[in-house]
Amino acid sequence: MEYGENIFKLSLKFPKDEMYNLTSQIRRAVDSVALNISEGSIGQSELEYKKFIGYAIRSLAEVVTCIYKALNRKYISKEEFNEHYEFAFNLMNMMVAFRDKIKPTMNE
């Protein structure tokens, strides 16, 4: 959730002509991280939960690609990129480790 708010604030720096392109894409991707975790956590089987964590990981990878694009287009500084990349890298590692600890039950 925190990362989503930080990325939203970062996207406010993007040019207005990116509103329906990169700005929209990065906001939807970062929101999908938390939304997929939430959706997978309620009333699902362990196998389903693991699948939704995988979706969240993919969304986070999409966010990273978007911040690379923002850097390449000079919408953000190298320092801003490094800060958000490092946070994403650490979050990705935690999410992968968490997903790998989810063990589907025999009934699934």
FENRA-V960907 format. One record per residue. N is the residue number from 1. RES is the residue in one small letter. PHI is phi in radians with two decimals (* if undefined). Layout:
N_RES_PHI + N_RES_PHI
This chain:
1_m_* + 2_e_-1.07 + 3_y_-1.09 + 4_g_-1.04 + 5_e_-1.19 + 6_n_-1.15 + 7_i_-1.20 + 8_f_-1.01 + 9_k_-1.07 + 10_l_-1.07 + 11_s_-1.17 + 12_l_-1.13 + 13_k_-1.42 + 14_f_-1.19 + 15_p_-1.09 + 16_k_-1.03 + 17_d_-1.25 + 18_e_-1.68 + 19_m_-0.88 + 20_y_-1.73 + 21_n_-2.07 + 22_l_-1.11 + 23_t_-1.05 + 24_s_-1.10 + 25_q_-1.11 + 26_i_-1.18 + 27_r_-1.18 + 28_r_-1.15 + 29_a_-1.12 + 30_v_-1.22 + 31_d_-1.16 + 32_s_-1.13 + 33_v_-1.03 + 34_a_-1.18 + 35_l_-1.13 + 36_n_-1.20 + 37_i_-1.10 + 38_s_-1.09 + 39_e_-1.06 + 40_g_-1.26 + 41_s_-1.47 + 42_i_-1.96 + 43_g_1.15 + 44_q_-1.81 + 45_s_-1.31 + 46_e_-1.05 + 47_l_-1.11 + 48_e_-1.13 + 49_y_-1.05 + 50_k_-1.05 + 51_k_-1.11 + 52_f_-1.20 + 53_i_-1.09 + 54_g_-1.07 + 55_y_-1.08 + 56_a_-1.11 + 57_i_-1.10 + 58_r_-1.10 + 59_s_-1.12 + 60_l_-1.13 + 61_a_-1.08 + 62_e_-1.13 + 63_v_-1.05 + 64_v_-1.06 + 65_t_-1.07 + 66_c_-1.13 + 67_i_-1.24 + 68_y_-1.08 + 69_k_-1.08 + 70_a_-1.08 + 71_l_-1.13 + 72_n_-1.08 + 73_r_-1.56 + 74_k_1.12 + 75_y_-1.49 + 76_i_-2.31 + 77_s_-1.42 + 78_k_-1.09 + 79_e_-1.13 + 80_e_-1.11 + 81_f_-1.02 + 82_n_-1.02 + 83_e_-1.07 + 84_h_-1.31 + 85_y_-1.15 + 86_e_-1.07 + 87_f_-1.08 + 88_a_-1.09 + 89_f_-1.04 + 90_n_-1.15 + 91_l_-1.10 + 92_m_-1.05 + 93_n_-1.07 + 94_m_-1.14 + 95_m_-1.16 + 96_v_-1.13 + 97_a_-1.10 + 98_f_-1.11 + 99_r_-1.02 + 100_d_-1.21 + 101_k_-1.50 + 102_i_-1.33 + 103_k_-1.93 + 104_p_-1.03 + 105_t_-1.36 + 106_m_-1.09 + 107_n_-1.32 + 108_e_-1.60
